[in-house]
Amino acid sequence: MKINTEKRYKNLLIITLIIAFGLVTYSLDLYPGGHRIDYSSDTQNTLTKKDFLHSEQYRIDKTEISTLKVALIEYEVTFLKGLWLMSIMVFCIWLTNLLSLLEQDKLKPALILFAIFTVVFIVVIIIYINRLNFINEVIKGLLV
């Protein structure tokens, strides 16, 4: 019984670290393709595009069209941040269930769970990449 308790604490530690990583990247806007919009003045907005290694800043003059595009970018950024955080949480739940099934030597349900998660993970990645590409296209339209 002691081995199962040690494994559970190890699994709990791993999951806690993954959740902490997700929350830190979410709060610091360091999620993949991170964007942040600062409303710096009445005439300009500042759009910051952050990655893990570098960041870029764009200054955007406020017009009617650019204000609408900035609002669209802000909506998409909120969606991406939510998708990133939910993906971290779902990954932790999946990892917990998978490790639990493998500890109980239930290989067939573990493989089914792995296959379902793989399909969901691929769909989420495609959605995430499409949204990032859309944001980048809107930014390019603002800068021209």
N, C-alpha and C positions, 0 to 999 in steps of 0.2 A: 504493500500500500504506500510505502514511503516513496517509491520510484514514481508512481502516478502523481503524487503531490508535487514532487520536484519538477516533473514534466509540465504540470499545469502552471506552476509559478514561472517556469521558463517561458512557456507559451504566452502567459499573461504579460510578462516583461517585454517580449518581442512585440506584442500587439500594442502595448502602451507606448512603446517607442515609435511605432509606426503612426499612431494617432497623434503623438506629440509632434512628429515631423510634419504631418499634414496641417496641424493647427499653426505651427510656426510659419510654414511656407504660405499659408492662407493669410495670416495676419501681416506678414511682411511683404506681401505681393510678390513672392518668389515662386509661385506655382509656374508650371511650364507655359511660356508665352505670356507672362505677367504684364499687365497694363495697369496704369493708374492715371486718373485725370485729376488735375489740380486746377481749380478756378482761381487763377492768380490775380486777375484784374478785370476791369469792366470791358477792356478791349481785346484781351487775349486769354486763351486757355493753354495750359501746359499738359501735354500728354507724355507720360514716361512709360517706356517699354523696357521692362526688366527681364533679364534672364539670370541664370545662376552665376554667370561670369562677367557680364557687362550690362550696361543700361544705355538707352538712347532717349533723348528728350526732343520733343517737337513743340514748337510754339505755333498756335493756331489763332488767327485773327477771328474775332467774333462777328459773324454775319448771321442772317437768318438760316441759310442752308448749312453753314458750318456748325451752328448751335444744334440743329436737328441731327446732324451726323455725329456730333460729340455725344448727344443723348443716346443715339443708337449704339455707339461704341460702349458707353457706360452700361447700357442694358446687357450687351453681349458679354462684357467683362464680368458683370454680376453673375450671369449664367455660367460662365466658365469657372469662376471661383466656386460656385455651388456644386458644379459637376466634379471639380477636383476634390472638394471636401467629401462629397458623397462617395466618390470612387475610393477614397482612402478608407472610409468607414465600411463600405461593402467588401473591400479587400480584406479588412480585418475580420469581418464576420465569416467570410469564405474561408480564410486561413484557419480560424478557430474550428469551424465545422470539419474542414479537411483533416486537420491534425487529430481531432477527436475521433473521426472515423478510422484513421490509420492506426491510432493507438488501440482501437477495439478490433483491429484486424478485419475490417469490413472494406475490402478492396473494391468490390463492384460498385457500391454506392459512392465511394470516394472518386472513382473514375468517372461516374456519371456527373457528379458535382463538378469535377474538374472540367469536363467537356462543356457543360452548361456555362460555367464561368468564363471559359475561353471564348465562347461565342459572344457573350455579353461584353466582355472586355474588348474584343475586336470592334463591336458596334460602338462602344463608348469612345474608343480611340478615333474612329472615323468621324464621329460627330464632333469631337474635340478639335481635330485637325481642320474640319470644314469651317467651324466657327472661327478658329484662329486665322485661316485664310481669308474669310470674309472681313474680319476686323482689319487685317493688313491691307486689303483692297480699299476699304473705306478710308483708312489713314492715307494711302497713296492718293486717293481722290481729294483729300483735304489739302495735301501738300502741293499739288499741281496748280 
